[in-house]
Amino acid sequence: MKDDTETLSCVMIPMNDRQLLLPNVSIAEVVDYAGTPAPANAPGWLAGTLNWRGLSLPIISYDGANGGKVTLPAGSRGRIVILNTIGDHHSRVPFMALVTQGIPSQTRLGASQIRQIEGETGSADLMRVQADGETAFIPDLAFLESLAAEAPQK
């Protein structure tokens, strides 16, 4: 393995039909799936809300954010990833929650282990990449943050 200064700690997050790749520092915490279901008139990407550290966070379905159906986790392997926000809405929405379809896994990647690849992406995807031999999607965090900022407040 290369020197640690040449690699980045990352997390692979399983979704319904893809896996996401994020730097470890973008994640505040991973918690068991729990939350209040979304109301009947909720936006198509809202899976519910999560009370976390005194905050009410919108739970975003990545599938729903990409124009598909909101997918809740099957069985006990689903988690919620709490993401730090750093964009324009950070002061109002310092964190957002993303429902997963499994347990995220950590990896370390160097520049030579990741490359952008061609292929279809959705509105929540920033780009499609090959990461150490696996296809992954880097999410558009600014887009997801804008959704979280639009979420109905409880």
Buried (B, 14 or more C-beta within 10 A) or exposed (E): EEEEEEBBEBBBBBBBEBBBBBEEEBBBBBBEBEBEEBEEEBBEBBBBBBEBEEEBBBBBBBBBBBEBEBBBBEEEEBBBBBBBBEBEBEEEBBBBBBBBBBEBEEBBBBEEBBEEEEEEBBEBBBBBBBBBEEEBBBBBBEBBBBBBBEBEEE
